[in-house]
């Protein structure tokens, strides 16, 4: 298997990304080598992330609920949200293995006492019972006909630095709402952590959420007030739902644009001057070319590639082949669903 061409990468240079999203940018900021293995080469552990599975199921349910309740009401929205979780969790549903599937013809069997199928169903119901009837909190209608739920966006960052290829930033907004306090972007987060001020404070300087606020401004041609973080604290036998508002003024939005552009320009410059060596397969390619994307050794503790990087460079291809599957993530492929937990 050779390096696969993806829509978000430059044609004939499948290591040169031009369309970025919060997942690829956040990973690059943590460690350029991890970004290279995960997003350029497409390596993923054979065991999928439980957090990713659980977060995706909750997002699917919330999307179906808010799209349905606009026309058919709360109860029908909940019914369809529950069905969305069950369908996506059943490995054999219409021949499609959903994000919670393990491929064995049954519902997702999570090893976690917290993040599992039952708790995804409960979390969805408890959240919509708590927040589903709020007055003056309405899903924004986009372009007079589309509800702003899982709303895709893409906007240009221009030609950054010495790059000859224009950079773009893309993704999906979970939901946009109009309230008595203005227009806000809503983003869902599932966690085991307590939903206190310290937890919500951590999102103010994240790569992801301010970028969503900037994207909403581009989509609607006017600023939004900020981001509403809807948190789901998932325990073994309870779910606690909480909400926090993060203001995003023009100065903070401009700062995010400047910072994101700086790092994306650096990543594109690395790809542009990379000393790419030809290889007969993806594992040899990764072994021969990983040195172009330097390691951030301060981020190794929670990295799935720490065994790879800790080994002798000449055997890393073999470790990647034995321990990882190929599962490409392409920000411009609208059929993909990847939701940070």
Beta strands, then each sheet from edge to edge (+ up, - down):
strand 1: 9-10
strand 2: 13-17
strand 3: 19-20
strand 4: 43-45
strand 5: 137-139
strand 6: 141-142
strand 7: 146-147
strand 8: 149-158
strand 9: 167-179
strand 10: 182-191
strand 11: 226-234
strand 12: 239-247
strand 13: 324-326
sheet 1: 1+ 2-
sheet 2: 3+ 9+ 5-
sheet 3: 3+ 9+ 8-
sheet 4: 3+ 9+ 10- 11- 12+
sheet 5: 4+ 13-
sheet 6: 6+ 7-
end
